[in-house]
Amino acid sequence: MGEWIPLVDYAVRKGVSLSTLRRHIKAEKVRYRIEYGRYLLFCDDAPPTEPSAERTLVATEAIDMIT
């Protein structure tokens, strides 16, 4: 069973950059939908048990850039 998650969360979970994800969205390589102006991506794997400190930092910086 999968879930729809925000772009930043998907990036952290998959270990890829936001730029890469945006390119994948444009090329329609990932399942996505836009809800209230936000991109949600479909993720069908289990969430990581413990995110690495580096990935958490990257996600936090990405959120700061968006807001």
N, C-alpha and C positions, 0 to 999 in steps of 0.2 A: 504494500500500500504506500502511496506517495503523498506528498503534500506540496502546496504552493507556498514558496518562501520568497522574501524580498531579495533583490539583486545582491546586496552586500552580504547577506547571510549565505546565499548560494556560493558567492566567491570564496568566502571563508571555508565553507564546507568542502568545496572542490579544490581549493588551493590554487585558484587562478585569479588573475587581475580583473578589475572592473572593465578595463579596456578590451581585454580578450572576450569577456562576456558580451559586451556591446557588439563586438564584431560577430560573435556567434548568433546573437539575436538578429542582426541585420542579414546574415546569411541563412537564417532560419535553421540553424543547427541544433537549437535547443527549443523545448516547448516553453512558451511564455504567454502571458496575457497582461493587459494593462488594466489596472483597477484603481479608480480615483487618481489617475495620473502617475501611478507607481507601477513599475515592472515587477511582476511576480513570475518566478521560474518554477517549473515542476521538477521536484527532486524525489526520486523513488528509492533512494538508499537511506540507511539509518544514519542519524546524526553522529558525528564523531564523539567519542567518549570524553576526550579532553582536548580542546583546541590548544595548539602551541602558542606560546607567548608572542612569537613573531607574527603569526596570523591574526591574533587578537589585536595587536598594535596596528597592523595594516588595516583591518576592518574599522577600528576606531578612527584612524586618520581619514579613511574614505568617508565615513559618516560626517566628520567635521567638514570635509570639503563640500559635501552635498548641502549641508544646512548652513 
